[in-house]
């Protein structure tokens, strides 16, 4: 068996691989507010919104969402009407 064709093929493959472009790997999105970096996000009810996260020790931590502000008071029915 001749070594020259195998060596020539390996050299050609090596030369062509140097010209290939590597695909960029997308970075992981940042964790949600209040989550610990390196944790795993959890969607427990399946609605597509992250409900909390699991830490490396397997404990679930729900995301705390502050309650919305109360609605403004209704206008008074007493007084002058214009």
C-alpha positions in Angstrom: 0.0 0.0 0.0 1.3 3.4 -0.9 1.6 6.0 1.9 1.7 9.0 -0.5 -2.1 9.0 -1.4 -3.1 8.6 2.2 -0.7 11.3 3.3 -1.9 13.6 0.5 -5.6 13.1 1.5 -4.9 13.8 5.2 -2.9 16.9 4.3 -5.8 18.1 2.1 -8.3 17.5 4.8 -6.2 19.3 7.3 -5.8 22.3 5.0 -9.5 22.5 4.3 -10.4 22.3 8.0 -8.3 25.4 8.7 -10.6 27.4 6.4 -13.9 26.2 7.9 -15.8 28.6 10.1 -16.8 27.5 13.5 -20.4 28.0 14.6 -20.9 30.5 17.4 -22.4 28.9 20.5 -25.3 30.9 22.0 -24.7 32.0 25.5 -27.2 30.8 28.1 -29.8 33.5 29.1 -29.3 35.1 32.5 -31.3 33.6 35.4 -34.6 35.3 36.2 -34.6 38.0 38.9 -33.9 36.5 42.3 -32.6 33.2 41.0 -29.2 31.9 41.8 -26.7 31.7 38.9 -26.1 28.0 38.0 -29.7 27.0 39.0 -32.2 25.3 36.7 -35.4 27.2 35.8 -38.7 25.5 36.6 -42.1 25.9 34.9 -44.4 23.8 37.2 -47.8 24.7 35.8 -46.7 24.4 32.1 -47.9 27.9 31.0 -44.5 28.9 29.6 -43.6 31.3 32.3 -40.8 30.5 34.7 -42.4 29.9 38.2 -39.2 29.3 40.1 -35.9 27.5 40.0 -34.1 24.4 41.4 -30.7 24.7 43.0 -28.0 22.1 42.7 -29.2 20.3 45.9 -32.7 19.7 44.3 -34.7 22.3 46.4 -37.4 24.2 44.5 -37.5 28.0 45.2 -40.5 29.9 43.8 -40.1 33.3 42.3 -41.7 35.9 44.4 -43.9 38.3 42.4 -45.1 41.3 44.4 -48.8 41.8 44.4 -50.1 44.5 42.1 -50.9 47.9 43.6 -54.5 48.4 44.7 -56.9 50.1 42.3 -57.5 53.8 42.7 -60.5 54.7 44.9 -63.8 55.2 43.1 -64.9 58.8 42.6 -67.1 60.3 45.3 -70.8 60.6 44.5 -71.3 63.5 46.9 -70.4 67.1 46.1 -70.9 69.5 43.3 -71.6 68.3 39.8 -70.3 70.3 37.0 
